[in-house]
C-alpha cells in the first residue's frame, strides 16, 4: 500500500507532468485563464489519464508486448482517442456550458502529450496494474492541481497592475516558470 501511495505522490507532486516534465503545456496555458474551465479540464484529463492507465496497461501487457511491441505508439494513441471521444460526448450531453468553455482544448486531450507520456512512462517504469492505476490517477491529480494553481494566479493577475511589457502571454509564461521552479523543490523528496 505504501508503494502505491509513493507512486501517486510521485506522479502528482514530485514528477508533476506539467511543471516537471513540461508535458501538456497547451491546455495548461490555454484553459487556465478561468477557474471554472480549469476545473472542468482538470476533471476530464484526470478521468482520461486514469482510464488510459487502466486500459493501456493490459493492452500493452497482453496484446502489444508479446506479439507486436513496435506498435505500442499506435495502440496507445487509439486507446487515448477512443477515451477522449467518450469523454467529449459525455460532457457535451451533461454540461453544454462546460463543453463550450473548454472549446478546442477538449478534443486536444487526444493529442495531449501528457496522456501519451503517461502510457509510455508507465511501460518504461514497468509498473504492475495497481501501480499503473495509482500513476494514472496521480498524474491526473497533479495535472489538475497545476491547472487550478495557474488559473487562480491568472485570475488574481487580471486584477493586478502588471507593467505593460509583461501583460498577457509574458506574465503567464513567467508565472508558469515560477510555478515550475517551486515544484522543482519537491525533487528533493526522491532518493
C-alpha positions in Angstrom: 0.0 0.0 0.0 2.9 2.4 0.8 4.3 1.8 -2.6 1.1 2.8 -4.3 0.9 6.0 -2.2 4.5 6.8 -3.2 3.7 6.2 -6.9 0.7 8.5 -6.5 2.6 11.3 -4.7 5.5 11.0 -7.2 3.2 11.4 -10.2 1.1 14.2 -8.6 3.8 16.3 -6.9 7.4 15.3 -7.3 7.2 14.5 -11.0 4.3 16.6 -12.0 3.7 16.2 -15.7 3.2 19.9 -16.4 5.6 21.5 -14.0 8.4 18.9 -14.0 8.2 17.2 -17.4 6.6 20.1 -19.3 4.0 17.8 -20.9 0.6 19.2 -21.6 1.6 22.8 -21.8 -1.0 23.6 -24.5 -4.1 23.0 -22.3 -2.2 24.3 -19.2 -1.7 27.7 -20.8 -4.9 27.7 -22.9 -7.5 26.7 -20.3 -6.0 28.2 -17.1 -7.4 31.7 -17.6 -10.6 30.9 -15.7 -11.1 28.7 -12.7 -14.3 27.1 -13.9 -12.8 25.9 -17.2 -9.6 24.7 -15.4 -11.8 22.6 -13.0 -13.6 21.0 -16.0 -10.4 20.4 -17.9 -8.7 19.0 -14.9 -11.5 16.6 -14.2 -11.7 15.5 -17.8 -7.9 15.0 -18.0 -7.8 13.1 -14.7 -10.5 10.8 -15.9 -8.8 10.2 -19.3 -5.4 9.7 -17.6 -6.8 7.2 -15.1 -8.7 5.3 -17.8 -5.6 5.4 -20.1 -3.6 3.7 -17.4 -6.4 1.2 -16.8 -6.7 0.2 -20.4 -3.3 0.6 -21.9 -1.6 -1.5 -19.3 -3.5 -4.7 -20.2 -3.4 -3.8 -23.9 0.3 -3.5 -23.8 1.0 -6.4 -21.4 -1.2 -9.0 -23.1 -1.5 -7.8 -26.8 1.3 -5.5 -27.8 4.4 -6.6 -25.9 4.2 -10.3 -26.7 3.1 -10.0 -30.3 4.0 -6.6 -31.8 6.0 -4.3 -29.5 6.7 -2.0 -32.4 3.0 -1.0 -32.5 2.8 0.4 -28.9 2.5 4.0 -30.1 -0.4 3.2 -32.4 -2.1 1.1 -29.8 -1.8 3.9 -27.1 -3.0 6.6 -29.5 -6.0 4.5 -30.5 -7.0 3.9 -26.8 -6.5 7.6 -25.9 -8.5 8.8 -28.9 -11.4 6.5 -28.1 -11.4 7.6 -24.4 -11.4 11.3 -25.3 -14.3 10.8 -27.7 -16.3 9.2 -24.9 -15.4 12.0 -22.5 -16.3 14.6 -25.1 -19.7 13.1 -25.8 -20.4 12.8 -22.1 -19.5 16.4 -21.4 -21.5 17.7 -24.4 -24.5 15.8 -23.1 -24.2 16.6 -19.4 -22.8 20.1 -19.4 -23.1 22.1 -22.7 -21.8 25.2 -21.0 -18.6 23.4 -19.9 -18.3 21.9 -23.4 -18.4 25.4 -24.9 -16.0 26.8 -22.3 -13.4 24.1 -23.0 -13.8 24.6 -26.7 -10.9 23.2 -28.8 -8.9 22.1 -25.8 -11.3 19.2 -25.0 -10.5 17.3 -28.3 -6.9 18.3 -27.9 -6.7 15.9 -24.9 -6.3 13.2 -27.6 -3.0 14.8 -28.7 -2.1 15.9 -25.2 1.5 14.7 -24.8 0.9 14.3 -21.1 -1.6 11.5 -21.7 0.7 9.7 -24.2 3.6 10.3 -21.9 1.7 8.7 -19.1 1.2 5.5 -21.2 4.8 5.4 -22.3 6.3 6.2 -18.8 4.1 3.5 -17.3 5.5 0.9 -19.7 9.1 2.2 -19.3 8.9 2.1 -15.5 7.5 -1.5 -15.7 4.6 -0.8 -13.3 2.2 -3.5 -12.3 -1.5 -2.9 -12.7 -2.2 -1.3 -9.3 0.9 0.9 -9.7 -0.2 1.9 -13.2 -3.6 2.9 -11.8 -2.0 4.9 -9.0 0.3 6.5 -11.5 -2.5 7.4 -13.9 -4.7 8.9 -11.2 -1.7 10.7 -9.6 -0.7 12.2 -12.9 -4.2 13.4 -13.5 -4.5 14.9 -10.0 -1.1 16.6 -10.5 -2.2 18.0 -13.9 -5.4 19.3 -12.3 -3.5 20.9 -9.4 -1.2 22.7 -11.8 -4.2 23.9 -13.8 -6.0 25.1 -10.7 -2.9 26.9 -9.3 -2.3 28.6 -12.6 -6.0 29.6 -13.0 -6.1 31.0 -9.5 -3.0 33.1 -10.1 -4.1 34.2 -13.5 -7.5 35.4 -12.1 -5.6 37.4 -9.5 -3.2 38.8 -12.1 -6.2 40.0 -14.2 -7.0 42.4 -11.3 -3.3 43.4 -10.7 -1.4 46.3 -12.1 1.0 44.4 -14.3 3.6 46.5 -16.2 2.7 46.9 -19.9 5.6 44.7 -21.3 4.5 41.8 -19.0 0.8 41.8 -19.8 -0.8 38.9 -21.5 1.4 35.9 -22.5 4.6 37.3 -20.9 3.3 37.3 -17.4 1.6 33.9 -18.0 4.9 32.3 -19.0 6.8 34.0 -16.2 4.2 32.7 -13.7 4.4 29.2 -15.2 8.2 29.3 -14.9 7.9 30.3 -11.2 5.4 27.5 -10.6 7.8 25.0 -12.2 10.7 26.3 -10.2 8.6 25.9 -7.0 7.7 22.3 -7.9 11.4 21.6 -8.5 11.8 21.9 -4.8 9.9 18.6 -4.4 12.5 16.7 -6.4 14.5 16.5 -3.1 11.8 14.0 -1.9 13.3 11.4 -4.3 16.1 9.2 -3.2 
